[in-house]
């Protein structure tokens, strides 16, 4: 029997990282399929709200922050105003718990971890000999749904949709970039909000652009996040290819959806845009250094992950304290070979390359 019986309105506190939020979308689908008459509200960091606004499994999205006491109080008031009677916490932090409890919700579910484990109801995370068992986040979140008594999908996959308005904005940019419907488009995502340790060198992206332009007639789109303009400018300066720098157009996380969906291939560090590609069945080469692949080891049908086995990896450090061999030792030629492999497969949209 579901532990959500008699629930009328569920508030889901979303993960904070972009990639984790996208990997949590099967949770919303699961809730909607199991509880079609229950109101579902997402409580998410403000910068993430545009990613899931308008998705069919949600009734409302509440942007929030929890960085300061004032933030917590404002978020608590927003929770109270929502009228939700039940909350599901996907992050593991005490900060995700406090404004929900302060907002008056008494039935709170989440993994019982850290300092909050005595205050809410939920399962203990699965353990290994070295601590908590690493598993793909998409399954980690759905294990919580299973504990709640819900039927979960056998083969879960992230899902995103694109509104007509976003499609129109993307089409305007493609026209501005002189990208035609028949053009092969390759996206580069060279930044990482997490920290510099996740970043493949700009020189390598520039060299890869040259290799691709020599091999294919293609358009290369450079996706640029906040604070990444210097990286993008360096890539454009170092490359002989006519790389299209989208930085001046300030593509936000909502508009990024149709932009990545248009790509025939994405080359990216292990960051949020990787998961956009998965959600839209786009081929993607992921250059992975300091992070543990076990947390994202799912839905890899159109993904090639490149990483170097090193004693120090995965370290999960924001900045490398050594020589950054985990990223430096992955050459542009190796990435090019992976790209060729993906682009010689039938297109996952059902078309040949």
C-alpha positions in Angstrom: 0.0 0.0 0.0 1.2 3.4 -0.9 2.4 5.6 2.0 0.9 8.5 0.0 -2.6 7.4 0.5 -5.0 10.3 1.2 -2.4 12.8 -0.1 -3.9 15.7 -2.0 -0.9 17.9 -2.8 2.7 16.8 -3.0 5.6 19.2 -2.9 8.8 17.8 -4.3 12.1 19.5 -3.3 14.2 19.0 -6.4 17.9 18.3 -6.6 20.2 21.4 -6.9 22.5 20.4 -9.8 21.1 20.7 -13.3 22.1 17.1 -14.2 20.6 15.7 -11.0 17.3 17.6 -11.7 17.1 16.1 -15.2 17.8 12.6 -13.8 15.0 13.1 -11.3 12.3 13.7 -14.0 11.2 10.1 -13.9 10.2 10.7 -10.3 7.6 13.3 -11.5 6.4 10.9 -14.2 6.1 8.1 -11.6 4.1 10.3 -9.2 1.8 11.5 -12.0 1.1 7.9 -13.2 0.5 6.5 -9.8 -1.4 9.5 -8.4 -3.2 11.1 -11.4 -5.6 13.2 -9.2 -2.9 14.6 -6.8 -1.6 18.1 -7.2 2.2 18.0 -7.8 4.4 21.1 -7.1 8.2 21.3 -7.7 10.3 23.3 -5.3 13.6 24.0 -7.1 16.5 26.4 -7.1 15.6 29.5 -9.1 18.1 28.9 -11.9 16.6 25.4 -12.5 13.0 26.5 -12.6 12.9 27.2 -16.3 14.1 23.6 -17.1 10.9 22.0 -15.9 8.3 24.8 -16.2 5.5 23.7 -18.4 6.2 20.0 -18.1 3.0 17.9 -18.2 3.6 16.1 -14.9 3.7 19.2 -12.8 0.9 21.6 -11.7 3.3 24.3 -10.4 6.9 25.2 -10.0 8.1 27.3 -7.1 11.6 28.9 -7.5 13.5 29.0 -4.2 16.9 29.6 -2.5 18.3 28.5 0.8 21.6 30.3 1.0 20.7 32.7 3.8 18.3 32.8 6.8 16.2 35.3 4.8 16.1 32.8 1.9 15.0 30.0 4.2 12.2 32.2 5.6 11.0 33.3 2.2 11.0 29.7 1.0 9.1 28.5 4.1 6.5 31.1 3.3 6.2 30.0 -0.3 5.8 26.4 0.9 3.1 27.4 3.3 1.3 29.4 0.6 1.4 26.4 -1.7 -1.0 24.4 0.5 0.9 21.2 0.1 0.2 18.5 2.7 3.1 16.2 1.9 6.7 16.7 0.9 9.3 14.5 -0.8 12.9 15.6 -0.5 15.3 14.5 -3.2 18.4 16.3 -1.9 20.0 14.8 1.2 20.8 18.1 3.0 19.3 19.5 6.2 18.8 22.8 4.3 16.3 21.0 2.0 14.3 19.9 5.1 14.2 23.1 7.1 12.0 25.4 5.0 9.6 22.6 4.3 9.1 21.9 8.0 9.0 25.6 8.7 6.4 25.9 6.0 4.0 23.7 8.0 4.3 20.4 6.1 4.3 17.6 8.7 4.4 14.6 6.4 7.9 14.7 5.0 9.7 11.8 3.2 13.3 11.5 2.1 16.4 9.4 2.6 17.3 9.4 6.3 20.8 10.7 6.1 23.0 13.0 8.2 21.6 15.4 10.7 18.0 15.2 9.4 17.5 11.5 9.7 15.6 11.6 13.0 13.2 14.3 11.7 11.7 12.7 8.6 10.3 9.4 7.4 12.0 7.4 4.7 14.5 4.6 3.9 18.1 4.4 4.8 20.4 4.5 1.8 21.8 1.2 0.6 25.3 0.6 2.1 28.5 -0.9 0.7 31.7 -1.8 2.6 33.0 1.7 2.2 29.8 3.6 3.1 26.8 4.5 1.0 26.5 2.4 -2.2 27.1 4.5 -5.3 24.3 4.0 -7.9 22.9 6.0 -10.8 21.0 9.0 -9.4 18.0 8.1 -11.5 17.6 4.8 -9.7 18.5 6.4 -6.3 15.6 8.8 -6.6 13.2 6.0 -7.8 14.2 3.7 -4.9 12.6 6.4 -2.7 9.4 6.1 -4.8 9.5 2.4 -4.5 9.8 2.7 -0.7 6.7 5.0 -0.8 4.8 2.1 -2.3 4.6 3.4 -5.9 5.0 1.4 -9.1 8.2 2.5 -10.7 9.2 2.2 -14.4 11.4 -0.8 -15.3 13.5 1.2 -17.7 13.5 4.8 -16.5 14.8 7.6 -18.7 15.0 11.3 -18.2 12.5 13.3 -20.2 12.2 17.0 -21.2 9.8 18.8 -23.4 10.1 22.0 -25.5 7.4 24.6 -25.8 6.4 26.2 -29.1 7.8 29.5 -27.8 11.2 28.0 -27.1 11.2 26.3 -30.5 10.6 29.7 -32.1 13.4 31.4 -30.2 15.8 28.6 -31.1 14.8 28.8 -34.8 15.6 32.5 -34.7 19.1 31.8 -33.4 19.7 29.0 -35.9 18.8 31.5 -38.7 21.1 34.0 -37.1 23.9 31.4 -37.1 23.1 30.5 -40.7 22.3 26.9 -39.7 20.0 25.2 -42.2 17.7 22.2 -41.5 20.0 19.9 -43.5 23.2 21.0 -41.7 25.1 18.7 -39.4 25.4 20.5 -36.0 27.9 19.6 -33.3 27.6 21.1 -29.9 30.6 21.8 -27.6 30.0 22.4 -23.9 33.4 23.4 -22.4 32.4 24.7 -19.0 31.3 23.3 -15.7 29.6 25.1 -12.8 31.0 22.5 -10.4 34.6 23.7 -10.9 37.7 23.8 -13.1 38.5 20.1 -12.3 35.7 19.0 -14.6 36.9 21.1 -17.6 38.7 19.7 -20.6 41.4 22.2 -21.7 40.2 25.0 -24.1 43.2 24.1 -26.4 41.8 20.6 -26.8 38.3 21.8 -27.7 40.0 24.1 -30.3 42.0 21.2 -31.7 38.9 19.0 -31.8 37.0 21.7 -33.8 39.8 21.7 -36.3 39.7 17.9 -36.6 36.0 17.9 -37.1 36.0 20.6 -39.8 38.7 18.7 -41.7 36.6 15.5 -41.5 33.0 16.8 -41.9 31.0 19.6 -43.4 29.5 20.7 -40.1 28.5 23.7 -37.9 30.0 23.8 -34.4 28.0 25.5 -31.7 29.8 26.5 -28.5 27.4 26.6 -25.5 28.5 29.1 -22.9 27.3 29.3 -19.3 27.5 32.2 -16.9 31.2 33.1 -16.2 32.5 30.9 -19.1 33.0 33.7 -21.7 36.8 33.6 -21.3 36.8 29.8 -22.0 34.7 30.3 -25.1 36.8 33.2 -26.4 40.0 31.2 -25.9 38.6 28.2 -27.9 37.5 30.5 -30.8 40.9 32.2 -30.8 42.9 29.0 -30.8 40.8 27.2 -33.4 41.0 27.6 -37.2 37.4 26.5 -37.5 34.6 28.9 -37.7 33.2 28.0 -34.2 29.9 29.7 -33.4 30.2 31.3 -30.0 26.7 31.5 -28.5 27.9 33.3 -25.4 26.8 36.8 -26.4 23.2 35.5 -26.9 23.0 34.4 -23.3 21.2 31.1 -23.9 19.5 30.2 -20.6 18.8 26.7 -19.3 15.3 26.7 -20.9 16.5 27.8 -24.4 19.3 25.3 -24.1 16.8 22.5 -24.5 15.9 23.1 -28.2 19.5 24.0 -29.0 20.8 20.7 -27.8 17.9 18.8 -29.3 18.9 20.2 -32.7 22.5 18.9 -32.3 23.6 15.7 -34.2 26.3 15.3 -31.5 27.2 16.9 -28.2 30.8 16.9 -26.8 30.7 17.9 -23.2 32.4 17.8 -19.8 30.5 15.8 -17.2 27.9 18.5 -16.5 24.2 19.3 -16.8 24.0 19.6 -20.7 25.1 16.0 -20.9 21.7 15.0 -19.5 19.8 17.2 -21.9 21.3 15.2 -24.7 20.2 11.9 -23.0 16.7 13.2 -22.5 16.4 14.1 -26.2 18.2 10.9 -27.4 21.1 12.9 -28.9 24.5 11.2 -29.3 27.0 12.6 -26.7 30.6 12.2 -25.9 31.3 12.8 -22.2 34.8 13.7 -21.1 34.9 12.7 -17.4 37.7 13.4 -14.9 37.1 13.9 -11.2 33.6 12.4 -10.9 32.5 8.9 -10.2 30.8 7.3 -13.3 28.7 5.0 -11.1 26.3 8.0 -10.3 25.4 8.4 -13.9 25.8 4.9 -15.3 22.4 4.6 -16.9 20.8 5.5 -20.3 24.1 5.2 -22.1 22.7 3.8 -25.4 23.9 6.9 -27.3 26.7 8.0 -25.0 30.4 7.3 -25.0 32.2 8.2 -21.7 35.9 8.9 -21.9 37.9 8.8 -18.7 41.4 7.9 -17.5 41.9 5.4 -14.7 44.1 7.1 -12.1 44.8 6.4 -8.4 43.5 9.9 -7.5 40.2 9.5 -9.5 37.5 10.0 -8.8 38.4 12.7 -6.3 35.2 15.0 -6.5 37.5 18.0 -5.9 36.4 21.3 -7.5 40.0 22.2 -8.4 42.8 19.7 -9.2 45.7 19.8 -6.7 47.9 17.7 -9.0 48.6 18.0 -12.8 45.0 17.4 -13.9 46.0 14.2 -15.7 42.5 12.9 -15.7 41.5 15.5 -18.3 44.8 16.4 -19.8 45.5 12.8 -20.9 42.3 12.5 -22.9 43.4 13.7 -26.3 41.4 15.4 -29.0 42.1 12.5 -31.3 40.5 10.1 -28.7 37.4 12.3 -28.6 37.3 12.5 -32.3 37.4 8.7 -32.6 34.4 8.5 -30.2 32.5 11.1 -32.2 33.1 9.2 -35.4 31.8 6.0 -33.7 28.6 7.7 -32.7 28.1 9.5 -36.0 28.4 6.3 -38.0 25.6 4.7 -36.0 22.0 5.1 -37.2 20.6 8.4 -35.8 18.6 7.7 -32.6 15.8 9.8 -34.1 15.5 7.2 -36.8 17.6 8.9 -39.5 20.9 8.0 -40.9 23.8 10.5 -40.5 
